[in-house]
């Protein structure tokens, strides 16, 4: 029986820091060692911070975001993507699922507040609305019941910052949400990894990640066709008959050779 996740205020504990997470991944790509990364952070001032408490929080966020199993490409692969020739916008999109799936409360609010709103004619989100939702959610999640009003407000502000970091919300003080339009490189990064894990086009197509990335069937088919034009894979589809074959032996090889 699946356990109900416990919601924590991770956004207030180093869980934002979008640019810092990218810098940590870029450094991690060079050696693949968390111990070495920690040394760089504290002894080489990798992040340019002056507070050990902040550095510890950001390293903690790095661990639960990239070193714990999330059903996403592993830390070495997403780190490699950050130093690849992938476009900057695609790198940002590739990071997005890690920020959502690693934090159950972020994922819950993203699904219930963002994805639902994007399906309506009034696609807006406000900190007040988020606070009200957190208050309602505390009825079924006692761990939220102990949050003060100011704590809920700070978390809501952190959540809107996260949405803005990924281009899903207009700049402050605007409240309009934007749909995520998945770029070919970000799509290929996840699609190839899932395909190599499952060996099945249909299993890859059924992955729950596509809903989080707002990928509809029509756009998916366009991205598959575009990937074929780039030479990333062979793809043909006629109704329910599909031919799909990557032109690289691994996602790593695609990152190294497919983005020329």
C-alpha positions, 0 to 999 in steps of 0.5 A: 500500500502506497504511503502518503508522503510527508510534506516538509518546508524544503523550499526554505532549506536550500531548496530554491537556489536554481543557479546554485544547483546548476553550478553544483551540477557543473562541478559534479560533472567533472568528478562525480564525487559528492565529497569532492563537491563538498570540499569545493563548496567549503574550501574553494568557495564554489558558490560565493556564499559567506554562510556555512549554514546556507552552504550546508542547506544547499548541499543538502538540497543537492543530495535529495534532489539529485542523489536520491532515486526519483525515477529520473536520469541519475546524477551523473547524467543530468550533470553531464547535460549541464556541461553539454552543448544543449541549449541553455533553455533546454538545460533549464527544462531538463532540471525542472522535474528534479525540482518538482519530483524531489519535493512532495509538497511542490509536486502536489501544489504543481499538480493541483494548482498549476496544471489545473489552472492551465486547463482553465481560461483564467490561468493565474496563481497568487501567494494568497491562493497558495496559502489558502490551499496549504491551509486546506491541505493541512486538514489531511496532512497534520504536519502542515497544521503546525505551520504558522501563517508567516511560514505558509506565506514564505513557502508560497513565495518560494513556490512562486519564485520556483515557477518564475525560475522555470519560466512558468509564471510571469515576472512579479507582480504579475500572476499569469501562468505560462504553459511549458513548451518542451524543447526538442533537446530536453525531450530527447534527454528524457525520452532516450533515457526512458527508452534505454531503461525499458527497451519499449517505445510504448513504455516510454510513451506511458511515462508519468513524467510527460504529464508534469512536462505538459507534453500532449500527444500532438506535440510529442509526435512533433518532437519525435519527428523533429528528433528524426530530422536531427538524426537522433533516432529513426522514427516512423508511425502509421496508426498503432504501428511504430518504428523507433530506433535510436542512432546512439548507443546511450544517452551519454553518447547522444549528449556527447555526439548528437548535439553538434 
